[in-house]
Amino acid sequence: MARDDQPASPTDTDLIRLAQAGDREAFGELYRRYLPQIFGYIRLRVSTERDAEDLTEMVFLKSFQAIPRYEDRGVPFAAFLYKVARHAVVDSYRSQQAHVPLEEAERHPDDAPGAETLLMDDEQKAEALAALARLPERYQEVIRLRVLLGVPTETVAASMGTSPTAVRVLLHRALKALRKTIGPDDEVA
């Protein structure tokens, strides 16, 4: 039973408006809401937890700086954050060629395990990651967001600049390509 004296949690739109008016606490609430998802997304794409932490902070700093110009276009705020995160990762790879591919990063015991560790045993994981790395980037992106992170289809669509139907088709094709890459004797978990 909901109590009348407890205020409803503000929506992202409410928080964005407050942040645009200069309320730093409003942006802080957006940060708290989306930090785990954005960190998880970036962690899947970089070799170390420290790199993921640094890039995540950069994403939120850039988002904070952009909030005065942010326009609500009817898509989730998370889609904006995922787009900023994707660009930050790409920029990081361009500026620092020292990053290790994700499949090698998973072999380093000093690093925190990625989300894949929870999904597959080590042998399957290594094979699936190698197969994933051989797919086109859009296939990799849709699998990371929808399968590994569980991001809603509508949010994935907005972050990738396409429709939810196109995301579903892309995911279907990506998973089919992944199965072919892994081979007929193996199964994707």
C-alpha positions in Angstrom: 0.0 0.0 0.0 1.5 3.3 -1.1 1.6 6.1 1.4 0.3 9.6 0.4 3.0 11.3 2.4 5.9 9.7 0.5 6.8 11.7 -2.6 7.0 9.8 -5.9 10.4 9.2 -7.3 11.1 11.9 -9.9 11.3 10.8 -13.5 14.4 11.2 -15.6 12.6 14.0 -17.4 12.0 15.8 -14.1 15.6 15.3 -13.1 16.9 16.6 -16.4 14.9 19.7 -16.2 16.1 20.3 -12.7 19.7 19.7 -13.7 19.3 22.1 -16.6 18.1 24.7 -14.1 21.4 24.2 -12.2 20.4 21.6 -9.6 23.5 19.5 -9.3 21.7 17.0 -7.0 19.3 16.2 -9.8 22.1 15.2 -12.0 23.6 13.3 -9.1 20.4 11.2 -8.9 20.7 10.5 -12.7 24.3 9.4 -12.0 23.2 7.1 -9.2 20.5 5.6 -11.4 22.7 4.8 -14.4 26.2 4.3 -13.0 25.9 0.4 -12.7 24.5 0.0 -16.3 27.0 2.3 -17.9 30.0 0.9 -16.0 28.8 -2.7 -17.0 28.6 -1.7 -20.6 32.0 -0.1 -20.7 33.6 -3.0 -18.7 32.5 -5.4 -21.4 34.5 -3.3 -23.9 37.8 -2.5 -22.1 40.6 -4.6 -20.7 40.7 -3.5 -17.1 38.3 -2.5 -14.4 40.3 0.7 -13.8 39.9 1.7 -17.5 36.2 1.1 -17.2 36.0 3.2 -14.1 37.9 6.1 -15.8 35.8 5.9 -18.9 32.6 5.8 -16.9 33.5 8.9 -15.0 34.4 10.6 -18.3 30.9 9.6 -19.7 29.2 11.2 -16.8 31.4 14.3 -16.9 30.6 14.8 -20.6 26.9 14.1 -19.9 26.9 16.7 -17.1 28.6 19.2 -19.4 26.1 18.5 -22.2 23.0 18.6 -20.0 22.2 22.3 -20.6 21.9 21.4 -24.4 20.1 18.1 -23.9 16.8 17.9 -25.6 14.2 15.3 -24.7 13.2 13.7 -28.0 11.0 11.0 -26.5 13.8 8.4 -26.1 15.1 7.2 -22.7 17.9 9.2 -21.1 19.8 5.9 -20.9 20.0 5.8 -24.7 21.9 9.1 -24.6 24.3 7.8 -22.0 25.0 4.6 -23.9 25.7 6.6 -27.0 28.1 8.8 -25.0 29.7 5.7 -23.6 30.1 4.1 -27.0 31.9 7.2 -28.3 34.1 7.4 -25.2 35.2 3.8 -25.7 35.9 4.3 -29.4 37.8 7.5 -28.7 39.8 5.7 -26.0 40.8 2.9 -28.4 41.8 5.5 -31.0 43.9 7.5 -28.6 45.5 4.7 -26.7 46.5 1.7 -28.7 47.5 0.0 -25.5 44.1 -1.5 -24.8 43.9 -5.3 -24.9 41.1 -7.0 -26.8 38.2 -8.1 -24.5 38.9 -11.8 -25.1 42.5 -11.3 -23.8 41.3 -9.2 -20.9 39.2 -12.1 -19.6 42.4 -14.2 -19.3 44.0 -11.8 -16.7 43.2 -13.0 -13.2 44.0 -9.6 -11.7 41.0 -8.0 -13.4 37.5 -8.2 -12.1 35.5 -10.7 -14.2 33.1 -9.3 -16.8 29.4 -10.2 -17.1 30.2 -13.1 -19.4 31.8 -15.0 -16.4 28.3 -15.3 -14.9 26.9 -16.7 -18.2 29.2 -19.4 -19.3 31.9 -21.7 -18.1 35.5 -20.7 -18.9 35.8 -22.9 -22.1 32.5 -21.7 -23.5 33.3 -18.2 -22.6 36.6 -18.1 -24.3 35.1 -19.6 -27.5 32.1 -17.3 -27.4 34.2 -14.2 -26.9 36.5 -15.1 -29.7 33.5 -15.7 -31.9 31.9 -12.5 -30.8 35.1 -10.5 -31.7 34.9 -11.9 -35.3 31.4 -10.5 -35.8 30.7 -7.1 -37.4 30.7 -4.2 -34.8 26.9 -3.7 -35.0 26.3 -7.4 -34.2 28.7 -7.2 -31.3 27.0 -4.0 -30.0 23.5 -5.5 -30.1 24.6 -8.7 -28.4 26.4 -6.8 -25.7 23.5 -4.5 -25.0 20.5 -6.9 -25.3 22.0 -10.3 -24.2 24.9 -9.5 -21.9 23.5 -6.4 -20.2 19.7 -6.9 -20.7 19.1 -3.3 -21.9 15.5 -2.9 -23.1 15.0 -3.0 -26.9 13.7 0.5 -27.1 16.8 1.9 -25.3 19.1 -0.1 -27.6 17.2 1.2 -30.6 17.6 4.8 -29.5 21.3 4.4 -28.7 22.0 2.8 -32.0 19.9 5.2 -34.0 17.4 2.7 -35.3 13.9 1.3 -34.6 13.0 -1.4 -32.1 12.0 -3.7 -34.9 15.4 -3.2 -36.6 17.1 -4.1 -33.3 15.1 -7.3 -33.0 16.1 -8.2 -36.6 19.7 -7.3 -36.0 19.8 -9.3 -32.8 18.3 -12.3 -34.6 20.9 -12.0 -37.4 23.8 -11.4 -34.9 22.9 -14.5 -32.8 22.6 -16.6 -36.0 26.0 -15.4 -37.2 27.5 -16.1 -33.7 26.1 -19.6 -33.8 27.7 -20.1 -37.3 31.0 -18.7 -36.1 31.1 -21.0 -33.1 30.3 -24.0 -35.2 27.5 -26.6 -35.5 28.9 -28.9 -32.7 28.8 -26.2 -30.1 25.9 -24.3 -28.6 25.7 -20.7 -27.5 24.5 -20.5 -23.8 
